Amino acid sequence: MRDKRKIALWLLFAGPIAVFSVWGVVDNAELYFKTLLNGLTLASLYFLVASGFTLVFGLMRNVNLAHGSLFLLGAYVGWVVGDNTGSWLLAVAAGFFSAAVVGLLMQVFIFRFMEGQDLRQTLVTIGLSIVFADLMLWYFGGEIYTFDPPALIYGSTVLPLVEKFPTYRLFVLLGAVVIGIGLWTFLAKTRVGMMIRAGVDDRGMLAASGVNVQLVFAVTFAIGAGLAGLAGVVGGTALSISPGEDTRYLLASLVVVIVGGMGSVVGASIGALLIGLAEQFGLAYAPTYSVVFTFVIMVVALAFRPRGIMGKPA
């Protein structure tokens, strides 16, 4: 029964997509493929943010609604470091480590005392997100900040059917693929990943085997937060940094994880792909209804797969 519902869900998505793709290529091939690449780039950025969120929320079951604030914090810290050093790579590292440190502190001083208390976690992290947002607005103001990518990935690349496309966006797409494969390998194939999954399923048994569960969870939370900070610098380079971006990317992460399936890196990639493409094709072909497409995808996915496309059955 579950397999039939899964097949029906894929057909429900694949059928309209196939019909629309044929029409789009015939009508205006350049617009279609340029929108496709923009959608893949946006999906890559959503995946970078959601991959950290799926570790914290989907896998560890910690409701961290301050995840978007970690994205914005990493972006701002990365901008300060990049502006003072002139190094984009140092900015990326600073964005990752600053958000990772804040995430580690949140796990040690807040979440470890509220395990399994979803409502308290929700309320506390909403409060933290408001405080973080106001502090960043006070210090950085309401200005828009942007990064310049390294010269190696600056400029445009000539592609078939599209003519020119920003090289940096292609780099973001490749980087997301590499990080996704690395994260999946870390969780599925390494000893630490095995301990993380075991701790989520049966913390008491893992602790009885001599593993420091709190340390494992703290490291996992730090990695998830760090990925949000890294995505902040990457997103600030592709787009921009400004107040309000924290809310936007938090909502995107929530939708991606819910559609893809909680705790699944593969599901996060599928969810990010669907949402990113829906947003860009909506803006290009039906701008009035572009926001609606995201919620239609979420409703359809949950109607057939209440735990997400790649979510494990209860």
C-alpha contacts under 8 A as a table, 3 or more apart, distances in Angstrom:
res1	aa1	res2	aa2	distance
1	M	4	K	5.19
1	M	5	R	6.37
2	R	5	R	5.16
2	R	6	K	6.15
3	D	6	K	5.00
3	D	7	I	6.14
4	K	7	I	5.12
4	K	8	A	6.09
5	R	8	A	4.99
5	R	9	L	6.11
5	R	304	F	6.00
5	R	305	R	7.46
6	K	9	L	5.08
6	K	10	W	6.35
6	K	304	F	7.13
6	K	305	R	7.17
6	K	309	I	7.59
7	I	10	W	5.16
7	I	11	L	6.20
8	A	11	L	5.10
8	A	12	L	6.01
8	A	304	F	7.96
9	L	12	L	5.03
9	L	13	F	6.39
9	L	300	V	7.89
9	L	301	A	6.97
9	L	304	F	6.24
9	L	305	R	7.92
10	W	13	F	5.24
10	W	14	A	5.81
11	L	14	A	4.92
11	L	15	G	5.63
12	L	15	G	5.84
12	L	16	P	7.16
13	F	16	P	6.19
13	F	17	I	6.38
14	A	17	I	5.14
14	A	18	A	5.98
15	G	18	A	5.31
15	G	19	V	6.39
16	P	19	V	5.15
16	P	20	F	5.99
17	I	20	F	5.16
17	I	21	S	5.97
18	A	21	S	5.11
18	A	22	V	6.34
19	V	22	V	5.39
19	V	23	W	6.38
20	F	23	W	5.10
20	F	24	G	5.94
21	S	24	G	5.00
21	S	25	V	6.11
21	S	32	Y	7.89
22	V	25	V	5.36
22	V	26	V	6.25
23	W	26	V	5.23
23	W	27	D	5.93
24	G	27	D	5.14
24	G	28	N	5.93
24	G	29	A	6.45
24	G	32	Y	5.65
25	V	28	N	5.52
25	V	29	A	4.19
25	V	30	E	7.81
25	V	32	Y	6.05
25	V	33	F	7.84
26	V	29	A	6.24
28	N	31	L	5.56
28	N	32	Y	6.24
29	A	32	Y	5.08
29	A	33	F	6.17
29	A	161	L	7.08
30	E	33	F	5.43
30	E	34	K	6.03
30	E	161	L	5.56
30	E	162	V	5.38
31	L	34	K	5.22
31	L	35	T	6.01
31	L	162	V	7.85
32	Y	35	T	5.23
32	Y	36	L	6.09
33	F	36	L	4.78
33	F	37	L	6.20
33	F	161	L	7.10
33	F	162	V	6.46
34	K	37	L	5.20
34	K	38	N	6.23
34	K	162	V	5.82
34	K	165	F	7.87
35	T	38	N	4.98
35	T	39	G	6.01
35	T	280	Q	6.21
35	T	281	F	6.19
35	T	284	A	7.03
36	L	39	G	5.04
36	L	40	L	6.22
36	L	277	L	6.79
36	L	280	Q	7.64
36	L	281	F	7.43
37	L	40	L	5.04
37	L	41	T	6.17
38	N	41	T	5.07
38	N	42	L	6.19
38	N	277	L	7.88
38	N	280	Q	6.65
39	G	42	L	5.13
39	G	43	A	5.98
39	G	273	L	7.69
39	G	276	G	5.00
39	G	277	L	4.23
39	G	278	A	7.50
39	G	279	E	7.23
39	G	280	Q	5.17
39	G	281	F	7.25
40	L	43	A	4.93
40	L	44	S	6.11
40	L	173	L	6.89
40	L	273	L	6.64
40	L	276	G	6.53
40	L	277	L	6.45
41	T	44	S	5.04
41	T	45	L	6.46
41	T	169	R	5.90
41	T	170	L	7.17
41	T	172	V	6.59
41	T	173	L	5.53
41	T	276	G	7.79
42	L	45	L	5.12
42	L	46	Y	6.19
42	L	276	G	5.21
42	L	277	L	7.67
43	A	46	Y	4.99
43	A	47	F	6.01
43	A	269	S	7.98
43	A	272	A	4.86
43	A	273	L	4.89
43	A	274	L	7.63
43	A	275	I	6.87
43	A	276	G	4.22
43	A	277	L	6.86
44	S	47	F	5.04
44	S	48	L	6.30
44	S	172	V	6.61
44	S	173	L	5.43
44	S	176	A	5.39
44	S	177	V	7.80
44	S	272	A	7.12
44	S	273	L	7.53
45	L	48	L	5.16
45	L	49	V	6.55
45	L	172	V	7.31
45	L	176	A	7.39
45	L	231	A	6.63
45	L	234	V	7.55
45	L	235	G	6.48
46	Y	49	V	5.29
46	Y	50	A	5.91
46	Y	249	Y	7.34
46	Y	252	A	6.75
46	Y	253	S	6.70
46	Y	256	V	7.78
46	Y	272	A	5.63
46	Y	276	G	7.26
47	F	50	A	4.87
47	F	51	S	5.57
47	F	176	A	7.05
47	F	253	S	7.85
47	F	256	V	7.90
47	F	268	A	6.43
47	F	269	S	5.83
47	F	272	A	5.36
48	L	51	S	5.35
48	L	52	G	6.99
48	L	176	A	6.34
48	L	179	I	7.91
48	L	227	L	6.50
48	L	228	A	6.91
48	L	230	L	7.96
48	L	231	A	5.60
49	V	52	G	5.79
49	V	53	F	6.59
49	V	71	F	7.37
49	V	227	L	6.44
49	V	228	A	4.89
49	V	231	A	5.72
49	V	249	Y	7.24
49	V	253	S	6.43
50	A	53	F	4.68
50	A	54	T	5.85
50	A	228	A	7.81
50	A	252	A	7.73
50	A	253	S	4.58
50	A	254	L	7.59
50	A	256	V	6.66
50	A	257	V	6.71
50	A	268	A	6.56
50	A	272	A	7.80
51	S	54	T	5.16
51	S	55	L	6.49
51	S	180	G	7.69
51	S	224	G	7.16
51	S	227	L	7.27
51	S	265	V	6.50
51	S	268	A	6.47
52	G	55	L	5.24
52	G	56	V	6.51
52	G	223	I	6.97
52	G	224	G	3.64
52	G	225	A	6.02
52	G	226	G	7.46
52	G	227	L	5.28
52	G	228	A	5.98
53	F	56	V	5.17
53	F	57	F	5.61
53	F	58	G	6.97
53	F	67	H	6.96
53	F	224	G	6.18
53	F	225	A	7.71
53	F	228	A	7.79
53	F	253	S	6.61
53	F	254	L	7.95
53	F	257	V	7.67
54	T	57	F	5.29
54	T	58	G	4.32
54	T	59	L	6.07
54	T	224	G	7.86
54	T	257	V	6.18
54	T	262	M	6.32
54	T	263	G	5.31
54	T	264	S	6.95
54	T	265	V	7.10
54	T	268	A	7.14
55	L	58	G	5.73
55	L	59	L	4.95
55	L	60	M	6.30
55	L	220	T	7.12
55	L	221	F	7.29
55	L	224	G	5.76
55	L	263	G	6.31
56	V	59	L	5.94
56	V	60	M	5.12
56	V	61	R	6.41
56	V	62	N	5.60
56	V	63	V	7.43
56	V	64	N	7.20
56	V	220	T	7.43
56	V	221	F	5.83
56	V	224	G	6.12
57	F	60	M	5.74
57	F	61	R	4.62
57	F	62	N	4.78
57	F	63	V	5.35
57	F	64	N	6.62
57	F	262	M	7.42
57	F	263	G	7.49
58	G	61	R	5.58
58	G	62	N	7.77
58	G	257	V	7.01
58	G	261	G	7.64
58	G	262	M	3.99
58	G	263	G	3.91
58	G	264	S	7.31
59	L	197	R	7.52
59	L	200	V	7.06
59	L	262	M	6.54
59	L	263	G	4.07
59	L	264	S	7.62
60	M	200	V	5.93
60	M	217	F	7.71
60	M	263	G	7.82
61	R	116	G	7.67
61	R	200	V	7.99
62	N	111	F	7.32
62	N	115	E	7.54
62	N	116	G	7.75
62	N	118	D	7.34
62	N	121	Q	7.22
63	V	118	D	6.27
63	V	121	Q	5.68
63	V	122	T	5.75
63	V	125	T	7.78
64	N	67	H	5.83
64	N	121	Q	6.85
64	N	122	T	6.72
64	N	125	T	5.74
65	L	68	G	7.12
65	L	122	T	6.40
65	L	125	T	5.20
65	L	126	I	5.68
65	L	129	S	7.01
65	L	250	L	7.17
66	A	69	S	5.17
66	A	70	L	6.60
66	A	125	T	5.22
66	A	126	I	6.24
66	A	128	L	6.28
66	A	129	S	4.57
66	A	250	L	7.86
67	H	70	L	5.13
67	H	71	F	6.52
67	H	129	S	7.93
67	H	225	A	6.99
67	H	228	A	7.05
67	H	246	D	7.82
67	H	250	L	6.23
68	G	71	F	4.98
68	G	72	L	6.42
68	G	129	S	7.68
68	G	228	A	7.52
68	G	245	E	7.56
68	G	246	D	4.06
68	G	247	T	5.86
68	G	248	R	7.60
68	G	249	Y	5.71
68	G	250	L	4.51
69	S	72	L	5.06
69	S	73	L	5.94
69	S	129	S	5.69
69	S	132	F	6.38
69	S	133	A	6.51
69	S	246	D	5.08
69	S	247	T	7.72
70	L	73	L	4.93
70	L	74	G	6.03
70	L	99	A	5.44
70	L	102	V	7.79
70	L	103	G	7.74
70	L	225	A	6.42
70	L	228	A	6.00
70	L	229	G	5.78
70	L	246	D	7.77
71	F	74	G	5.37
71	F	75	A	6.31
71	F	99	A	7.42
71	F	225	A	7.94
71	F	228	A	4.57
71	F	229	G	4.58
71	F	230	L	7.47
71	F	231	A	6.50
71	F	232	G	4.78
71	F	246	D	6.37
71	F	249	Y	7.81
72	L	75	A	4.98
72	L	76	Y	6.22
72	L	229	G	7.04
72	L	232	G	5.81
72	L	241	I	7.44
72	L	245	E	6.82
72	L	246	D	5.55
73	L	76	Y	5.24
73	L	77	V	6.10
73	L	95	G	7.46
73	L	98	S	7.66
73	L	99	A	6.59
73	L	136	M	7.54
73	L	229	G	6.62
73	L	232	G	7.61
74	G	77	V	5.22
74	G	78	G	5.83
74	G	94	A	7.22
74	G	95	G	3.86
74	G	96	F	6.29
74	G	98	S	6.13
74	G	99	A	5.43
74	G	226	G	7.96
74	G	228	A	7.24
74	G	229	G	3.79
74	G	230	L	6.42
74	G	231	A	7.89
74	G	232	G	5.51
74	G	233	V	6.58
75	A	78	G	5.11
75	A	79	W	6.10
75	A	95	G	5.90
75	A	229	G	6.22
75	A	230	L	7.47
75	A	231	A	7.70
75	A	232	G	4.19
75	A	233	V	4.54
75	A	235	G	7.95
75	A	236	G	6.43
75	A	241	I	6.87
76	Y	79	W	5.02
76	Y	80	V	6.33
76	Y	95	G	7.67
76	Y	232	G	7.94
76	Y	233	V	7.86
76	Y	241	I	7.51
77	V	80	V	5.16
77	V	81	V	6.28
77	V	91	A	7.53
77	V	94	A	6.50
77	V	95	G	5.73
77	V	98	S	7.14
78	G	81	V	5.18
78	G	82	G	5.91
78	G	90	L	7.60
78	G	91	A	4.09
78	G	92	V	5.99
78	G	93	A	7.59
78	G	94	A	5.32
78	G	95	G	4.61
78	G	233	V	5.97
79	W	82	G	5.04
79	W	83	D	5.83
79	W	91	A	6.30
79	W	145	Y	7.62
79	W	146	T	7.67
79	W	147	F	6.82
79	W	233	V	7.32
80	V	83	D	5.18
80	V	84	N	6.25
80	V	91	A	7.72
81	V	84	N	5.28
81	V	85	T	5.96
81	V	86	G	7.83
81	V	87	S	7.84
81	V	90	L	6.88
81	V	91	A	5.34
81	V	94	A	6.89
82	G	85	T	5.23
82	G	86	G	5.03
82	G	87	S	5.22
82	G	88	W	5.59
82	G	90	L	6.53
82	G	91	A	4.72
82	G	147	F	7.87
83	D	86	G	5.53
83	D	87	S	7.84
85	T	90	L	7.78
87	S	90	L	5.35
87	S	91	A	6.40
87	S	150	P	7.89
88	W	91	A	4.91
88	W	92	V	6.31
88	W	147	F	7.82
88	W	148	D	7.45
88	W	149	P	6.34
88	W	150	P	6.33
89	L	92	V	5.08
89	L	93	A	6.28
90	L	93	A	5.00
90	L	94	A	5.98
91	A	94	A	5.05
91	A	95	G	6.06
91	A	233	V	7.02
92	V	95	G	5.13
92	V	96	F	6.25
92	V	230	L	5.68
92	V	233	V	5.77
92	V	234	V	7.39
93	A	96	F	5.17
93	A	97	F	6.16
93	A	230	L	7.24
94	A	97	F	5.28
94	A	98	S	5.83
95	G	98	S	5.46
95	G	99	A	6.27
95	G	226	G	7.36
95	G	229	G	4.73
95	G	230	L	5.21
95	G	232	G	7.06
95	G	233	V	6.30
96	F	99	A	5.57
96	F	100	A	6.03
96	F	225	A	7.77
96	F	226	G	4.29
96	F	227	L	6.16
96	F	228	A	7.31
96	F	229	G	4.66
96	F	230	L	4.54
97	F	100	A	4.82
97	F	101	V	6.01
97	F	226	G	5.90
97	F	229	G	7.56
98	S	101	V	5.29
98	S	102	V	6.42
98	S	226	G	7.28
98	S	229	G	7.18
99	A	102	V	5.17
99	A	103	G	6.01
99	A	222	A	7.70
99	A	225	A	5.47
99	A	226	G	4.93
99	A	227	L	8.00
99	A	228	A	7.08
99	A	229	G	5.05
100	A	103	G	5.00
100	A	104	L	6.01
100	A	221	F	7.78
100	A	222	A	4.40
100	A	223	I	6.13
100	A	224	G	7.44
100	A	225	A	4.96
100	A	226	G	4.08
100	A	227	L	7.84
100	A	229	G	7.45
101	V	104	L	5.02
101	V	105	L	6.26
101	V	222	A	6.54
101	V	226	G	7.84
102	V	105	L	5.13
102	V	106	M	6.23
102	V	222	A	7.80
102	V	225	A	7.72
103	G	106	M	5.00
103	G	107	Q	6.26
103	G	221	F	6.17
103	G	222	A	5.10
103	G	224	G	7.92
103	G	225	A	5.24
103	G	226	G	7.55
104	L	107	Q	5.17
104	L	108	V	6.19
104	L	218	A	5.80
104	L	219	V	7.11
104	L	221	F	6.25
104	L	222	A	4.83
104	L	225	A	7.98
105	L	108	V	5.15
105	L	109	F	5.87
105	L	110	I	7.78
106	M	109	F	5.47
106	M	110	I	5.24
106	M	111	F	6.39
107	Q	110	I	5.55
107	Q	111	F	4.72
107	Q	112	R	5.85
107	Q	217	F	7.90
107	Q	218	A	5.82
107	Q	221	F	6.64
108	V	111	F	6.60
108	V	112	R	5.86
108	V	218	A	6.68
109	F	112	R	6.73
109	F	113	F	7.39
110	I	113	F	5.76
110	I	114	M	6.82
111	F	114	M	5.05
111	F	115	E	6.25
111	F	121	Q	7.18
112	R	115	E	5.86
112	R	214	Q	7.56
114	M	117	Q	5.38
114	M	118	D	7.98
114	M	120	R	7.11
114	M	121	Q	6.70
115	E	118	D	7.91
117	Q	120	R	5.58
117	Q	121	Q	6.25
118	D	121	Q	5.11
118	D	122	T	6.06
119	L	122	T	5.06
119	L	123	L	6.25
120	R	123	L	5.24
120	R	124	V	5.98
121	Q	124	V	5.25
121	Q	125	T	5.97
122	T	125	T	5.42
122	T	126	I	6.09
123	L	126	I	5.19
123	L	127	G	6.28
124	V	127	G	5.13
124	V	128	L	6.24
125	T	128	L	4.78
125	T	129	S	5.99
126	I	129	S	5.11
126	I	130	I	6.35
127	G	130	I	5.23
127	G	131	V	6.30
128	L	131	V	5.05
128	L	132	F	5.99
129	S	132	F	5.09
129	S	133	A	5.95
130	I	133	A	5.13
130	I	134	D	6.17
131	V	134	D	5.25
131	V	135	L	6.13
132	F	135	L	5.14
132	F	136	M	6.15
133	A	136	M	5.25
133	A	137	L	6.07
133	A	243	P	7.49
133	A	246	D	7.90
134	D	137	L	4.98
134	D	138	W	6.00
135	L	138	W	5.05
135	L	139	Y	6.20
136	M	139	Y	5.15
136	M	140	F	5.68
136	M	141	G	7.32
137	L	140	F	5.41
137	L	141	G	4.77
137	L	142	G	6.20
137	L	243	P	6.66
138	W	141	G	5.55
140	F	143	E	7.23
142	G	242	S	6.63
142	G	243	P	6.24
143	E	242	S	6.42
144	I	240	S	6.56
144	I	241	I	5.59
144	I	242	S	4.88
145	Y	236	G	7.42
145	Y	240	S	5.82
145	Y	241	I	5.01
145	Y	242	S	6.60
146	T	236	G	5.60
146	T	237	T	5.88
146	T	239	L	7.23
146	T	240	S	4.89
146	T	241	I	6.19
147	F	233	V	7.73
147	F	236	G	6.05
147	F	237	T	4.50
147	F	238	A	7.97
147	F	240	S	7.56
148	D	237	T	6.14
149	P	153	I	6.53
149	P	154	Y	5.91
149	P	168	Y	7.10
149	P	237	T	6.40
150	P	153	I	5.74
150	P	154	Y	6.11
151	A	154	Y	4.88
151	A	155	G	7.93
153	I	167	T	5.49
153	I	168	Y	5.16
153	I	171	F	7.11
154	Y	166	P	7.44
154	Y	167	T	6.01
154	Y	168	Y	5.96
155	G	166	P	5.89
155	G	167	T	5.84
155	G	168	Y	7.48
156	S	164	K	5.68
156	S	165	F	5.21
156	S	166	P	4.31
156	S	167	T	4.92
156	S	168	Y	7.98
157	T	163	E	8.00
157	T	164	K	5.38
157	T	165	F	5.34
157	T	166	P	6.16
157	T	167	T	5.40
158	V	162	V	7.51
158	V	163	E	5.18
158	V	164	K	4.49
158	V	165	F	6.47
159	L	162	V	5.58
159	L	163	E	5.23
159	L	164	K	6.04
159	L	165	F	7.01
160	P	163	E	6.08
162	V	165	F	6.94
165	F	169	R	7.85
166	P	169	R	5.56
166	P	170	L	6.91
167	T	170	L	5.22
167	T	171	F	6.35
168	Y	171	F	4.88
168	Y	172	V	6.27
168	Y	238	A	7.28
169	R	172	V	4.97
169	R	173	L	6.35
169	R	238	A	6.78
170	L	173	L	5.10
170	L	174	L	6.30
171	F	174	L	5.10
171	F	175	G	5.96
172	V	175	G	4.98
172	V	176	A	6.09
172	V	234	V	7.44
173	L	176	A	5.28
173	L	177	V	6.45
174	L	177	V	5.19
174	L	178	V	6.33
175	G	178	V	5.11
175	G	179	I	6.10
176	A	179	I	5.12
176	A	180	G	5.91
177	V	180	G	5.11
177	V	181	I	6.21
178	V	181	I	5.29
178	V	182	G	6.10
179	I	182	G	4.98
179	I	183	L	5.95
180	G	183	L	5.15
180	G	184	W	6.12
180	G	265	V	7.05
180	G	266	V	7.99
180	G	269	S	7.67
181	I	184	W	5.19
181	I	185	T	6.07
182	G	185	T	5.11
182	G	186	F	6.06
183	L	186	F	5.00
183	L	187	L	6.27
183	L	265	V	7.41
184	W	187	L	5.29
184	W	188	A	5.89
184	W	189	K	7.93
184	W	265	V	6.11
184	W	266	V	7.64
185	T	188	A	5.21
185	T	189	K	5.20
185	T	190	T	7.01
186	F	189	K	5.79
186	F	190	T	5.34
186	F	192	V	7.52
186	F	193	G	5.59
187	L	190	T	6.31
187	L	192	V	7.35
187	L	193	G	3.87
187	L	194	M	6.47
187	L	196	I	7.61
187	L	197	R	7.64
188	A	193	G	6.05
188	A	194	M	6.70
189	K	193	G	6.87
189	K	194	M	7.36
190	T	193	G	5.19
190	T	194	M	6.26
191	R	194	M	5.02
191	R	195	M	6.29
192	V	195	M	5.04
192	V	196	I	6.27
192	V	216	V	7.77
193	G	196	I	5.05
193	G	197	R	6.33
194	M	197	R	5.27
194	M	198	A	6.04
195	M	198	A	4.96
195	M	199	G	5.90
195	M	206	L	7.45
195	M	216	V	7.53
196	I	199	G	5.15
196	I	200	V	6.42
196	I	216	V	6.58
196	I	217	F	7.05
196	I	220	T	7.65
197	R	200	V	5.26
197	R	201	D	6.41
198	A	201	D	5.14
198	A	202	D	5.91
198	A	203	R	6.96
198	A	206	L	6.55
199	G	202	D	5.29
199	G	203	R	4.28
199	G	204	G	7.78
199	G	205	M	7.95
199	G	206	L	5.80
199	G	213	V	6.71
200	V	203	R	6.07
202	D	205	M	5.59
202	D	206	L	6.45
203	R	206	L	5.16
203	R	207	A	6.14
203	R	213	V	7.09
204	G	207	A	5.15
204	G	208	A	6.13
205	M	208	A	4.99
205	M	209	S	6.39
206	L	209	S	5.21
206	L	210	G	7.02
206	L	211	V	6.06
206	L	213	V	7.10
207	A	210	G	5.40
207	A	211	V	5.13
207	A	212	N	6.32
207	A	213	V	5.97
208	A	211	V	7.30
212	N	215	L	5.44
212	N	216	V	6.45
213	V	216	V	5.12
213	V	217	F	6.17
214	Q	217	F	5.16
214	Q	218	A	5.97
215	L	218	A	5.03
215	L	219	V	6.17
216	V	219	V	5.31
216	V	220	T	6.21
217	F	220	T	4.99
217	F	221	F	6.05
218	A	221	F	5.14
218	A	222	A	6.15
219	V	222	A	5.04
219	V	223	I	6.23
220	T	223	I	5.15
220	T	224	G	6.26
221	F	224	G	5.11
221	F	225	A	6.13
222	A	225	A	5.12
222	A	226	G	5.90
223	I	226	G	4.96
223	I	227	L	6.19
224	G	227	L	5.28
224	G	228	A	6.66
225	A	228	A	5.15
225	A	229	G	6.51
226	G	229	G	5.01
226	G	230	L	6.12
227	L	230	L	4.99
227	L	231	A	6.07
228	A	231	A	5.06
228	A	232	G	6.27
229	G	232	G	4.96
229	G	233	V	6.79
230	L	233	V	5.45
230	L	234	V	6.37
231	A	234	V	4.91
231	A	235	G	5.72
232	G	235	G	5.12
232	G	236	G	5.88
232	G	241	I	7.96
233	V	236	G	4.97
233	V	237	T	6.21
234	V	237	T	5.23
234	V	238	A	6.36
235	G	238	A	5.07
235	G	239	L	5.69
235	G	240	S	6.72
235	G	241	I	7.77
236	G	239	L	5.17
236	G	240	S	4.22
236	G	241	I	5.11
237	T	240	S	6.32
241	I	245	E	6.97
242	S	245	E	6.05
243	P	246	D	7.22
244	G	247	T	5.56
244	G	248	R	6.62
245	E	248	R	5.02
245	E	249	Y	6.20
246	D	249	Y	5.49
246	D	250	L	6.06
247	T	250	L	5.08
247	T	251	L	6.17
248	R	251	L	5.41
248	R	252	A	6.28
249	Y	252	A	4.84
249	Y	253	S	5.98
250	L	253	S	5.09
250	L	254	L	6.22
251	L	254	L	5.08
251	L	255	V	6.25
252	A	255	V	5.23
252	A	256	V	6.08
253	S	256	V	5.07
253	S	257	V	6.08
254	L	257	V	5.34
254	L	258	I	6.05
255	V	258	I	5.13
255	V	259	V	5.96
255	V	271	G	7.65
255	V	298	M	6.97
256	V	259	V	5.30
256	V	260	G	5.82
256	V	268	A	5.86
256	V	271	G	4.54
256	V	272	A	5.32
256	V	275	I	7.02
257	V	260	G	5.14
257	V	261	G	5.54
257	V	262	M	5.59
257	V	263	G	7.85
257	V	267	G	7.25
257	V	268	A	5.51
257	V	271	G	6.71
257	V	308	G	7.79
258	I	261	G	5.42
258	I	262	M	6.30
258	I	271	G	7.97
258	I	298	M	7.57
258	I	307	R	7.32
258	I	308	G	5.72
259	V	267	G	7.65
259	V	268	A	7.90
259	V	271	G	5.43
259	V	297	I	7.78
259	V	298	M	5.69
259	V	301	A	6.07
259	V	302	L	6.95
259	V	307	R	7.99
259	V	308	G	4.80
259	V	309	I	6.14
260	G	264	S	7.26
260	G	266	V	7.62
260	G	267	G	3.86
260	G	268	A	4.96
260	G	269	S	7.31
260	G	270	I	5.87
260	G	271	G	4.46
260	G	272	A	7.85
260	G	308	G	4.99
260	G	309	I	4.97
260	G	310	M	5.69
260	G	311	G	6.97
261	G	264	S	5.85
261	G	267	G	5.33
261	G	268	A	6.91
261	G	307	R	5.77
261	G	308	G	3.83
261	G	309	I	5.58
261	G	310	M	4.91
261	G	311	G	3.97
261	G	312	K	7.56
262	M	267	G	7.67
262	M	307	R	7.21
262	M	308	G	6.98
262	M	310	M	7.95
262	M	311	G	5.84
263	G	311	G	7.49
264	S	267	G	4.92
264	S	268	A	6.15
264	S	310	M	6.59
264	S	311	G	6.85
265	V	268	A	5.00
265	V	269	S	6.35
266	V	269	S	5.14
266	V	270	I	6.33
266	V	310	M	7.31
267	G	270	I	5.05
267	G	271	G	6.01
267	G	308	G	7.71
267	G	309	I	6.50
267	G	310	M	5.01
267	G	311	G	7.34
268	A	271	G	5.06
268	A	272	A	5.95
269	S	272	A	5.12
269	S	273	L	6.07
270	I	273	L	5.07
270	I	274	L	6.25
271	G	274	L	5.21
271	G	275	I	6.15
272	A	275	I	5.22
272	A	276	G	5.79
273	L	276	G	5.29
273	L	277	L	6.02
274	L	277	L	5.45
274	L	278	A	5.99
274	L	297	I	7.75
275	I	278	A	5.08
275	I	279	E	6.13
275	I	294	T	5.86
275	I	297	I	7.72
276	G	279	E	5.33
276	G	280	Q	6.37
277	L	280	Q	5.30
277	L	281	F	5.94
278	A	281	F	5.39
278	A	282	G	5.74
278	A	290	S	7.46
278	A	293	F	6.15
278	A	294	T	6.39
279	E	282	G	5.10
279	E	283	L	6.17
279	E	290	S	5.92
279	E	291	V	6.96
279	E	293	F	7.19
279	E	294	T	6.90
280	Q	283	L	5.12
280	Q	284	A	6.21
280	Q	290	S	7.96
281	F	284	A	5.01
281	F	285	Y	5.86
281	F	286	A	7.54
281	F	290	S	7.76
282	G	285	Y	5.39
282	G	286	A	4.89
282	G	287	P	5.56
282	G	289	Y	6.77
282	G	290	S	4.13
282	G	291	V	7.58
282	G	293	F	7.12
283	L	286	A	5.76
283	L	287	P	4.24
283	L	288	T	7.81
283	L	290	S	5.49
284	A	287	P	6.33
286	A	289	Y	5.66
286	A	290	S	5.96
287	P	290	S	5.03
288	T	291	V	7.85
289	Y	292	V	5.32
289	Y	293	F	6.90
290	S	293	F	5.64
290	S	294	T	7.62
291	V	294	T	5.99
291	V	295	F	7.42
292	V	295	F	5.48
292	V	296	V	6.24
293	F	296	V	4.99
293	F	297	I	6.24
294	T	297	I	5.30
294	T	298	M	6.44
295	F	298	M	4.93
295	F	299	V	6.07
296	V	299	V	5.14
296	V	300	V	6.09
297	I	300	V	5.27
297	I	301	A	5.99
298	M	301	A	5.21
298	M	302	L	6.11
299	V	302	L	5.31
299	V	303	A	6.01
300	V	303	A	5.08
300	V	304	F	6.56
301	A	304	F	5.57
301	A	305	R	5.64
301	A	306	P	7.23
301	A	308	G	6.55
301	A	309	I	6.64
302	L	305	R	4.81
302	L	306	P	4.24
302	L	307	R	6.89
302	L	308	G	6.18
303	A	306	P	6.06
305	R	308	G	5.16
305	R	309	I	5.79
305	R	311	G	7.83
307	R	310	M	7.70
307	R	311	G	4.91
307	R	312	K	6.82
307	R	313	P	6.98
308	G	311	G	4.75
